[in-house]
């Protein structure tokens, strides 16, 4: 909604047209939200066999929605003109700076960039460098100097945070907690059915070594208690799980 609000206020500026890129699964949601909150914007979804290959037709829109896969395939088309704004949604898709998808996104000419992600880094600080290199090229230097300056430890993350914080809009739990309902935690004690209990004991015997459970057997038993179908060959019916049955009751209530 923040991005859509921004787009609504950019009409007539050099930050339009805008290209919004994300996973294929979220493009329809983007289209619906744009139609709902910014109906005056000319929006098109660029994907599928029927998508245009004519630059003038593509750039006649104010907002173009496409997927990372299509953007990679149609890079030559997308580079025919300089975009006002390029938005990368689920931008953790750009965490690997060596991936062709990441390189392709960074080659698209644009006046400004926005990266939208709930996980700016997942495995190492370099993930954040790659995303920042798209959103604000040069902010964190080149890849080699970044690796030398920011060791992948807590102290490195703390120093990095002081640089990126002014450029990041971030919602913390403490900021939105007052809008959230109080958590209701009610333990549910369930008894396995006779059929489940028999299968559980059989699984415990087969998965043990010299009568002692292994780590793998404990994991299997936990899965079985969630639902027998998680580890069986399909001999169980979905409704046969005690936990599943209780879940349906709670949801119904």
C-alpha positions in Angstrom: 0.0 0.0 0.0 2.9 2.4 0.6 4.2 1.7 -2.9 0.8 2.3 -4.4 0.4 5.5 -2.5 3.8 6.6 -3.8 2.8 5.7 -7.4 -0.4 7.7 -7.0 1.5 10.8 -6.2 4.1 10.4 -8.9 1.9 11.1 -11.9 3.6 13.6 -14.2 7.0 13.1 -12.6 10.1 11.4 -13.9 9.5 8.4 -11.6 6.9 7.0 -13.9 6.4 4.7 -15.7 7.0 2.1 -12.9 8.0 -1.5 -13.3 7.0 -3.8 -10.4 8.7 -7.2 -10.5 7.9 -10.1 -8.1 7.0 -13.8 -8.0 4.3 -14.8 -10.5 2.0 -15.8 -7.6 1.6 -12.2 -6.3 1.1 -10.3 -9.6 -2.7 -10.7 -9.6 -2.8 -9.4 -6.0 -0.8 -6.3 -7.1 -3.2 -5.8 -10.0 -6.3 -6.0 -7.7 -4.8 -3.7 -5.1 -3.8 -1.1 -7.8 -7.3 -1.2 -9.2 -8.8 -0.7 -5.8 -6.5 2.0 -4.4 -5.3 3.7 -7.6 -7.9 3.2 -10.2 -6.7 6.1 -12.3 -3.3 4.6 -13.0 -2.9 2.8 -16.3 -1.7 -0.7 -15.3 -0.8 -3.8 -17.3 0.4 -7.3 -16.4 3.3 -8.3 -18.7 3.4 -12.1 -18.7 2.3 -15.2 -20.7 2.4 -16.0 -24.3 0.1 -13.0 -25.2 2.4 -10.3 -23.7 3.5 -7.5 -26.0 6.9 -7.4 -27.6 6.4 -3.8 -28.8 8.3 -1.2 -26.6 5.8 1.7 -27.3 2.9 -0.5 -26.3 4.6 -1.6 -23.1 5.8 1.9 -22.1 2.4 3.5 -22.7 1.3 2.2 -19.3 2.1 4.0 -16.0 2.6 0.7 -14.1 3.8 -2.6 -15.6 3.6 -5.7 -13.5 5.8 -8.7 -14.3 7.6 -11.7 -12.8 11.3 -12.2 -12.2 11.3 -15.0 -14.8 9.6 -12.9 -17.5 11.9 -9.9 -16.7 14.9 -12.1 -17.2 13.5 -13.4 -20.5 12.4 -10.0 -21.7 15.4 -8.0 -20.5 16.1 -6.6 -24.0 12.6 -5.3 -24.2 12.6 -3.8 -20.7 15.9 -2.0 -21.4 14.5 -0.2 -24.4 13.6 2.8 -22.2 14.6 4.2 -18.9 12.0 3.5 -16.2 11.1 6.1 -13.6 10.9 3.5 -10.8 11.7 -0.2 -10.6 10.2 -2.0 -7.6 11.4 -5.5 -6.6 8.8 -7.3 -4.4 9.9 -10.3 -2.3 13.3 -8.8 -3.0 15.1 -11.6 -1.2 15.0 -13.1 -4.7 17.9 -10.8 -5.4 20.0 -12.0 -2.5 22.5 -13.8 -4.6 24.5 -11.2 -6.5 26.0 -13.8 -8.8 22.6 -15.1 -10.1 21.6 -14.0 -13.6 18.2 -12.9 -12.3 19.9 -10.5 -10.0 22.3 -9.2 -12.6 19.5 -8.7 -15.1 17.4 -6.7 -12.6 20.3 -4.4 -11.9 20.9 -3.8 -15.6 17.4 -2.4 -16.2 17.8 1.4 -16.6 15.9 3.4 -14.0 15.8 6.7 -12.1 15.0 5.1 -8.7 14.5 1.7 -7.1 12.6 0.2 -4.2 13.2 -3.2 -2.6 10.2 -4.7 -0.7 11.1 -7.7 1.5 10.4 -9.1 5.0 13.8 -10.9 5.0 16.5 -8.5 3.9 19.1 -11.2 4.7 18.5 -14.9 5.3 21.9 -16.6 5.3 24.6 -14.0 5.4 25.2 -10.2 5.4 26.0 -10.4 1.7 22.3 -11.0 1.0 21.6 -7.4 2.3 24.5 -6.1 0.2 23.0 -7.5 -3.0 19.6 -6.1 -2.3 21.0 -2.7 -1.3 23.1 -2.8 -4.5 19.8 -2.9 -6.4 17.9 -0.4 -4.3 20.7 2.1 -3.8 23.8 1.2 -5.9 27.1 2.2 -4.2 25.7 2.7 -0.7 27.6 -0.3 0.6 30.5 -0.1 -1.8 31.5 -3.0 -4.0 31.2 -6.7 -3.0 34.8 -7.2 -2.2 35.2 -4.2 0.1 31.9 -5.0 1.8 33.1 -8.5 2.6 36.3 -7.1 4.0 34.5 -4.4 6.1 31.6 -6.3 7.5 32.4 -9.7 8.9 29.4 -12.1 9.0 28.9 -11.7 12.8 26.7 -9.7 15.1 29.1 -6.8 15.4 29.3 -6.6 11.6 25.5 -6.6 11.4 25.2 -3.8 14.0 27.6 -1.6 12.2 25.9 -2.3 8.9 22.5 -1.4 10.5 23.6 2.1 11.3 24.3 2.7 7.6 21.1 1.2 6.2 18.6 2.3 8.9 18.0 5.8 7.4 17.0 4.2 4.1 14.8 1.4 5.4 11.1 1.6 6.3 10.8 -1.1 8.8 7.8 -2.2 10.9 8.7 -3.7 14.3 6.5 -5.8 16.4 6.7 -3.2 19.2 5.3 -0.6 16.7 2.2 -2.6 15.7 1.6 -4.6 18.9 -1.1 -2.2 20.1 -3.1 -3.0 17.0 -2.8 -6.8 17.5 -5.3 -8.7 19.6 -4.0 -10.4 22.8 -2.6 -13.9 22.2 -4.9 -16.6 23.5 -2.9 -19.7 24.4 -5.0 -22.7 25.5 -3.2 -26.1 25.7 -5.2 -29.0 24.2 -4.5 -32.5 25.6 -5.5 -35.2 23.1 -5.6 -38.9 23.3 -4.7 -41.1 20.3 -7.3 -43.4 19.0 -6.7 -47.1 19.6 -5.6 -47.5 15.9 -3.3 -44.5 16.2 -1.8 -45.7 19.5 -1.1 -49.2 18.0 0.6 -47.7 14.9 2.6 -45.3 17.1 4.0 -48.2 19.2 4.8 -50.1 16.1 6.6 -47.1 14.6 8.5 -46.6 17.9 9.7 -50.2 17.8 10.8 -50.2 14.2 12.6 -46.8 14.5 14.5 -47.6 17.6 18.1 -49.0 17.7 18.8 -51.6 20.4 15.6 -50.5 22.1 16.6 -46.8 22.3 15.0 -44.1 20.2 17.2 -42.2 17.7 16.8 -38.5 16.8 15.3 -39.6 13.4 12.8 -41.8 15.2 11.7 -39.0 17.6 11.2 -36.7 14.5 9.0 -39.4 12.9 7.0 -39.9 16.1 6.4 -36.1 16.3 5.2 -36.1 12.7 3.0 -39.1 13.3 1.3 -37.3 16.2 0.6 -34.3 14.0 -1.0 -36.6 11.5 -0.3 -40.2 10.5 -0.4 -39.2 6.8 2.8 -37.2 7.2 4.9 -40.4 7.3 2.6 -43.1 6.0 2.0 -44.4 2.5 -1.5 -43.1 2.4 -3.3 -45.9 4.3 -4.9 -43.3 6.6 -7.8 -41.1 5.9 -7.4 -37.4 6.4 -10.2 -37.4 9.0 -8.5 -40.2 11.0 -6.0 -37.9 12.7 -7.0 -37.0 16.3 -5.2 -33.6 16.2 -6.7 -32.9 12.8 -10.2 -33.7 14.1 -9.7 -31.4 17.0 -8.4 -28.6 14.8 -11.5 -28.8 12.6 -13.6 -28.5 15.8 -11.7 -25.4 16.9 -11.9 -23.7 13.5 -15.7 -24.5 13.3 -16.2 -22.9 16.8 
